[in-house]
Amino acid sequence: MRDIRSDLQERANLIDEQMRAAYAHFDKFVEQAQRDRDARIADLKSGLAMITKFMDFEQRYIGNVPLAAPSSSLISLADLFVRKLNEVGPISKEDLIDLAVKEGYFPDAEKALQVVHPMLVNMLRSEQIRELPNGTFAPPILSQAMKLRRVM
């Protein structure tokens, strides 16, 4: 009977190399996805900053409609929503409104609703967040991950 331990060891080493290559490929893919996400977020933030400047200009021009929150507050509120969605996962609009009130962006839920709803619509259009079929909001990565699962 022939000793095949060296053949088995060689195969095990080959499979181990293939696994390391697969891990390295995955890590490169994740890094590229993160760079793409960061670039997209930076672009969206600059667009949001420009929109808030236009809103400030319109506020000064019209003058009689009070702006619910300063533009820098709107940007930080949008950042808070994205961060919270990434940390917790899907959150309802009501919970996001409650979060905005709790964090001190608005004095009450009624005033928060007047600003948060249009903000969520803009964040959806700019793909900063996703709306799930049950009406909750989620980070875009969750939605992209679900699309990838369907493809595989």
C-alpha atoms as an extended CHARMM CRD file, in Angstrom:
* protein
*
       152  EXT
         1         1  MET       CA              0.0000000000        0.0000000000        0.0000000000  PROA      1               0.0000000000
         2         2  ARG       CA              1.2980000000        3.4420000000       -0.9910000000  PROA      2               0.0000000000
         3         3  ASP       CA              1.7010000000        6.3110000000        1.5190000000  PROA      3               0.0000000000
         4         4  ILE       CA             -0.4710000000        9.2300000000        0.2360000000  PROA      4               0.0000000000
         5         5  ARG       CA              0.0580000000       11.6090000000        3.1320000000  PROA      5               0.0000000000
         6         6  SER       CA              2.3460000000       13.8680000000        1.0860000000  PROA      6               0.0000000000
         7         7  ASP       CA             -0.2770000000       14.0580000000       -1.7100000000  PROA      7               0.0000000000
         8         8  LEU       CA             -2.9640000000       14.9280000000        0.8090000000  PROA      8               0.0000000000
         9         9  GLN       CA             -0.7360000000       17.5580000000        2.4030000000  PROA      9               0.0000000000
        10        10  GLU       CA             -0.0540000000       19.0610000000       -1.0310000000  PROA      10              0.0000000000
        11        11  ARG       CA             -3.7890000000       19.2230000000       -1.7590000000  PROA      11              0.0000000000
        12        12  ALA       CA             -4.4770000000       20.7740000000        1.6360000000  PROA      12              0.0000000000
        13        13  ASN       CA             -1.8190000000       23.4300000000        0.9550000000  PROA      13              0.0000000000
        14        14  LEU       CA             -3.3450000000       24.1450000000       -2.4710000000  PROA      14              0.0000000000
        15        15  ILE       CA             -6.8300000000       24.5390000000       -0.9940000000  PROA      15              0.0000000000
        16        16  ASP       CA             -5.4240000000       26.7500000000        1.7620000000  PROA      16              0.0000000000
        17        17  GLU       CA             -3.8080000000       28.9720000000       -0.9070000000  PROA      17              0.0000000000
        18        18  GLN       CA             -7.0840000000       29.1700000000       -2.7990000000  PROA      18              0.0000000000
        19        19  MET       CA             -8.9270000000       30.1610000000        0.3830000000  PROA      19              0.0000000000
        20        20  ARG       CA             -6.3850000000       32.9120000000        1.1040000000  PROA      20              0.0000000000
        21        21  ALA       CA             -6.7580000000       34.1790000000       -2.4600000000  PROA      21              0.0000000000
        22        22  ALA       CA            -10.5490000000       34.2260000000       -2.0910000000  PROA      22              0.0000000000
        23        23  TYR       CA            -10.2600000000       36.1620000000        1.1820000000  PROA      23              0.0000000000
        24        24  ALA       CA             -7.8310000000       38.6380000000       -0.4050000000  PROA      24              0.0000000000
        25        25  HSD       CA            -10.1610000000       39.1130000000       -3.3820000000  PROA      25              0.0000000000
        26        26  PHE       CA            -13.1030000000       39.7010000000       -1.0520000000  PROA      26              0.0000000000
        27        27  ASP       CA            -11.1080000000       42.2030000000        1.0410000000  PROA      27              0.0000000000
        28        28  LYS       CA            -10.1570000000       44.1330000000       -2.0990000000  PROA      28              0.0000000000
        29        29  PHE       CA            -13.7910000000       44.1360000000       -3.2070000000  PROA      29              0.0000000000
        30        30  VAL       CA            -14.9420000000       45.4570000000        0.1870000000  PROA      30              0.0000000000
        31        31  GLU       CA            -12.2560000000       48.1700000000        0.1910000000  PROA      31              0.0000000000
        32        32  GLN       CA            -13.2950000000       49.2750000000       -3.3040000000  PROA      32              0.0000000000
        33        33  ALA       CA            -16.9650000000       49.3110000000       -2.2780000000  PROA      33              0.0000000000
        34        34  GLN       CA            -16.1050000000       51.4140000000        0.7640000000  PROA      34              0.0000000000
        35        35  ARG       CA            -14.0930000000       53.8660000000       -1.3600000000  PROA      35              0.0000000000
        36        36  ASP       CA            -16.9990000000       54.1070000000       -3.8110000000  PROA      36              0.0000000000
        37        37  ARG       CA            -19.4320000000       54.6590000000       -0.9400000000  PROA      37              0.0000000000
        38        38  ASP       CA            -17.2310000000       57.3380000000        0.6340000000  PROA      38              0.0000000000
        39        39  ALA       CA            -16.9020000000       59.1540000000       -2.6950000000  PROA      39              0.0000000000
        40        40  ARG       CA            -20.6590000000       58.9690000000       -3.2540000000  PROA      40              0.0000000000
        41        41  ILE       CA            -21.3950000000       60.2170000000        0.2780000000  PROA      41              0.0000000000
        42        42  ALA       CA            -18.9470000000       63.1180000000       -0.1510000000  PROA      42              0.0000000000
        43        43  ASP       CA            -20.6340000000       64.0470000000       -3.4310000000  PROA      43              0.0000000000
        44        44  LEU       CA            -24.0770000000       63.8390000000       -1.8610000000  PROA      44              0.0000000000
        45        45  LYS       CA            -23.0010000000       65.9120000000        1.1450000000  PROA      45              0.0000000000
        46        46  SER       CA            -21.6990000000       68.6440000000       -1.1360000000  PROA      46              0.0000000000
        47        47  GLY       CA            -25.0050000000       68.5510000000       -3.0180000000  PROA      47              0.0000000000
        48        48  LEU       CA            -26.9150000000       68.7580000000        0.2490000000  PROA      48              0.0000000000
        49        49  ALA       CA            -24.7610000000       71.6840000000        1.3880000000  PROA      49              0.0000000000
        50        50  MET       CA            -25.4910000000       73.4650000000       -1.8860000000  PROA      50              0.0000000000
        51        51  ILE       CA            -29.2200000000       72.8390000000       -1.5220000000  PROA      51              0.0000000000
        52        52  THR       CA            -29.2170000000       74.1830000000        2.0280000000  PROA      52              0.0000000000
        53        53  LYS       CA            -27.3990000000       77.3080000000        0.8140000000  PROA      53              0.0000000000
        54        54  PHE       CA            -30.1250000000       77.7740000000       -1.7930000000  PROA      54              0.0000000000
        55        55  MET       CA            -32.7140000000       77.2600000000        0.9220000000  PROA      55              0.0000000000
        56        56  ASP       CA            -31.0000000000       79.9360000000        3.0300000000  PROA      56              0.0000000000
        57        57  PHE       CA            -30.9900000000       82.2740000000        0.0400000000  PROA      57              0.0000000000
        58        58  GLU       CA            -34.6860000000       81.6410000000       -0.5780000000  PROA      58              0.0000000000
        59        59  GLN       CA            -35.3800000000       82.2070000000        3.1040000000  PROA      59              0.0000000000
        60        60  ARG       CA            -33.6910000000       85.5930000000        2.9850000000  PROA      60              0.0000000000
        61        61  TYR       CA            -35.3950000000       86.4630000000       -0.3140000000  PROA      61              0.0000000000
        62        62  ILE       CA            -38.9120000000       85.4470000000        0.7590000000  PROA      62              0.0000000000
        63        63  GLY       CA            -38.3770000000       86.3440000000        4.3850000000  PROA      63              0.0000000000
        64        64  ASN       CA            -41.7940000000       85.4700000000        5.7660000000  PROA      64              0.0000000000
        65        65  VAL       CA            -41.5020000000       81.6690000000        5.9750000000  PROA      65              0.0000000000
        66        66  PRO       CA            -39.4260000000       80.6300000000        8.9890000000  PROA      66              0.0000000000
        67        67  LEU       CA            -36.8530000000       77.9450000000        8.3300000000  PROA      67              0.0000000000
        68        68  ALA       CA            -37.3440000000       75.1170000000       10.8130000000  PROA      68              0.0000000000
        69        69  ALA       CA            -33.6580000000       74.4080000000       11.2930000000  PROA      69              0.0000000000
        70        70  PRO       CA            -30.3990000000       76.0550000000       10.1970000000  PROA      70              0.0000000000
        71        71  SER       CA            -28.7090000000       74.4580000000        7.2120000000  PROA      71              0.0000000000
        72        72  SER       CA            -25.7960000000       73.0880000000        9.2280000000  PROA      72              0.0000000000
        73        73  SER       CA            -28.3360000000       71.4790000000       11.5360000000  PROA      73              0.0000000000
        74        74  LEU       CA            -30.0330000000       69.8250000000        8.5660000000  PROA      74              0.0000000000
        75        75  ILE       CA            -26.7380000000       68.3720000000        7.4060000000  PROA      75              0.0000000000
        76        76  SER       CA            -25.8880000000       67.0910000000       10.8780000000  PROA      76              0.0000000000
        77        77  LEU       CA            -29.4260000000       65.6780000000       11.2280000000  PROA      77              0.0000000000
        78        78  ALA       CA            -29.0500000000       63.8250000000        7.9190000000  PROA      78              0.0000000000
        79        79  ASP       CA            -25.6890000000       62.4980000000        9.1290000000  PROA      79              0.0000000000
        80        80  LEU       CA            -27.3310000000       61.4110000000       12.3930000000  PROA      80              0.0000000000
        81        81  PHE       CA            -30.0420000000       59.5250000000       10.4910000000  PROA      81              0.0000000000
        82        82  VAL       CA            -27.5070000000       57.7390000000        8.2580000000  PROA      82              0.0000000000
        83        83  ARG       CA            -25.2980000000       56.8600000000       11.2470000000  PROA      83              0.0000000000
        84        84  LYS       CA            -28.2710000000       55.5760000000       13.2780000000  PROA      84              0.0000000000
        85        85  LEU       CA            -29.5610000000       53.4910000000       10.3580000000  PROA      85              0.0000000000
        86        86  ASN       CA            -26.1040000000       51.9660000000        9.9210000000  PROA      86              0.0000000000
        87        87  GLU       CA            -25.8750000000       51.1890000000       13.6400000000  PROA      87              0.0000000000
        88        88  VAL       CA            -29.3980000000       49.9430000000       14.3270000000  PROA      88              0.0000000000
        89        89  GLY       CA            -30.7990000000       48.8920000000       10.9640000000  PROA      89              0.0000000000
        90        90  PRO       CA            -34.2740000000       49.7160000000        9.6330000000  PROA      90              0.0000000000
        91        91  ILE       CA            -36.0990000000       52.5220000000       11.4850000000  PROA      91              0.0000000000
        92        92  SER       CA            -39.5910000000       53.9340000000       10.9550000000  PROA      92              0.0000000000
        93        93  LYS       CA            -40.2110000000       57.5740000000       10.0430000000  PROA      93              0.0000000000
        94        94  GLU       CA            -41.9010000000       58.1270000000       13.3920000000  PROA      94              0.0000000000
        95        95  ASP       CA            -38.8460000000       56.8300000000       15.2350000000  PROA      95              0.0000000000
        96        96  LEU       CA            -36.5870000000       59.1030000000       13.1710000000  PROA      96              0.0000000000
        97        97  ILE       CA            -38.8110000000       62.0680000000       14.0430000000  PROA      97              0.0000000000
        98        98  ASP       CA            -38.6990000000       61.0940000000       17.7180000000  PROA      98              0.0000000000
        99        99  LEU       CA            -34.8990000000       60.8210000000       17.4540000000  PROA      99              0.0000000000
       100       100  ALA       CA            -34.6840000000       64.3300000000       15.9410000000  PROA      100             0.0000000000
       101       101  VAL       CA            -36.8030000000       65.7370000000       18.7730000000  PROA      101             0.0000000000
       102       102  LYS       CA            -34.8790000000       63.7860000000       21.4220000000  PROA      102             0.0000000000
       103       103  GLU       CA            -31.5580000000       65.0370000000       20.0420000000  PROA      103             0.0000000000
       104       104  GLY       CA            -32.8170000000       68.6350000000       20.2820000000  PROA      104             0.0000000000
       105       105  TYR       CA            -33.1460000000       69.4940000000       16.6010000000  PROA      105             0.0000000000
       106       106  PHE       CA            -36.8280000000       70.4130000000       17.0300000000  PROA      106             0.0000000000
       107       107  PRO       CA            -39.0300000000       71.4520000000       19.9540000000  PROA      107             0.0000000000
       108       108  ASP       CA            -41.8080000000       68.9640000000       19.1090000000  PROA      108             0.0000000000
       109       109  ALA       CA            -42.7710000000       66.1820000000       16.6980000000  PROA      109             0.0000000000
       110       110  GLU       CA            -45.0880000000       68.4090000000       14.6580000000  PROA      110             0.0000000000
       111       111  LYS       CA            -42.3070000000       70.8300000000       13.7330000000  PROA      111             0.0000000000
       112       112  ALA       CA            -39.9310000000       67.9240000000       13.1640000000  PROA      112             0.0000000000
       113       113  LEU       CA            -42.3690000000       66.2630000000       10.7510000000  PROA      113             0.0000000000
       114       114  GLN       CA            -42.4610000000       69.4220000000        8.5940000000  PROA      114             0.0000000000
       115       115  VAL       CA            -38.7080000000       69.1750000000        8.0020000000  PROA      115             0.0000000000
       116       116  VAL       CA            -37.9470000000       65.4680000000        8.4000000000  PROA      116             0.0000000000
       117       117  HSD       CA            -40.4120000000       64.2350000000        5.7730000000  PROA      117             0.0000000000
       118       118  PRO       CA            -38.9620000000       66.3460000000        2.9110000000  PROA      118             0.0000000000
       119       119  MET       CA            -35.4650000000       65.5250000000        4.1450000000  PROA      119             0.0000000000
       120       120  LEU       CA            -36.2080000000       61.7910000000        3.9750000000  PROA      120             0.0000000000
       121       121  VAL       CA            -37.6200000000       62.1990000000        0.4640000000  PROA      121             0.0000000000
       122       122  ASN       CA            -34.4300000000       63.9780000000       -0.6300000000  PROA      122             0.0000000000
       123       123  MET       CA            -32.2640000000       61.3570000000        1.0590000000  PROA      123             0.0000000000
       124       124  LEU       CA            -34.2090000000       58.6360000000       -0.7710000000  PROA      124             0.0000000000
       125       125  ARG       CA            -33.7720000000       60.3880000000       -4.1200000000  PROA      125             0.0000000000
       126       126  SER       CA            -30.0490000000       60.8210000000       -3.5380000000  PROA      126             0.0000000000
       127       127  GLU       CA            -29.7850000000       57.1530000000       -2.4500000000  PROA      127             0.0000000000
       128       128  GLN       CA            -28.3660000000       57.9790000000        0.9710000000  PROA      128             0.0000000000
       129       129  ILE       CA            -31.0800000000       55.7450000000        2.4430000000  PROA      129             0.0000000000
       130       130  ARG       CA            -33.5800000000       53.1770000000        1.1710000000  PROA      130             0.0000000000
       131       131  GLU       CA            -37.2450000000       52.6730000000        1.9870000000  PROA      131             0.0000000000
       132       132  LEU       CA            -38.1660000000       49.0740000000        2.6350000000  PROA      132             0.0000000000
       133       133  PRO       CA            -41.5280000000       47.5780000000        1.5910000000  PROA      133             0.0000000000
       134       134  ASN       CA            -42.8260000000       47.8200000000        5.1660000000  PROA      134             0.0000000000
       135       135  GLY       CA            -42.2690000000       51.6160000000        5.1440000000  PROA      135             0.0000000000
       136       136  THR       CA            -39.1710000000       51.6720000000        7.3260000000  PROA      136             0.0000000000
       137       137  PHE       CA            -35.9310000000       53.2950000000        6.2430000000  PROA      137             0.0000000000
       138       138  ALA       CA            -32.6300000000       51.4650000000        5.9720000000  PROA      138             0.0000000000
       139       139  PRO       CA            -29.0640000000       52.2330000000        4.9160000000  PROA      139             0.0000000000
       140       140  PRO       CA            -28.3810000000       51.7150000000        1.2020000000  PROA      140             0.0000000000
       141       141  ILE       CA            -25.8770000000       48.9620000000        1.9460000000  PROA      141             0.0000000000
       142       142  LEU       CA            -28.6350000000       46.7120000000        3.2830000000  PROA      142             0.0000000000
       143       143  SER       CA            -30.5750000000       47.0800000000        0.0580000000  PROA      143             0.0000000000
       144       144  GLN       CA            -27.4850000000       46.4850000000       -2.0560000000  PROA      144             0.0000000000
       145       145  ALA       CA            -26.6910000000       43.3800000000       -0.0260000000  PROA      145             0.0000000000
       146       146  MET       CA            -30.1930000000       42.0430000000       -0.6630000000  PROA      146             0.0000000000
       147       147  LYS       CA            -29.7590000000       42.6540000000       -4.4210000000  PROA      147             0.0000000000
       148       148  LEU       CA            -26.4540000000       40.7780000000       -4.3420000000  PROA      148             0.0000000000
       149       149  ARG       CA            -28.1070000000       37.8420000000       -2.5810000000  PROA      149             0.0000000000
       150       150  ARG       CA            -30.7630000000       37.6490000000       -5.2970000000  PROA      150             0.0000000000
       151       151  VAL       CA            -28.0960000000       37.5580000000       -7.9990000000  PROA      151             0.0000000000
       152       152  MET       CA            -26.1850000000       34.7640000000       -6.2820000000  PROA      152             0.0000000000
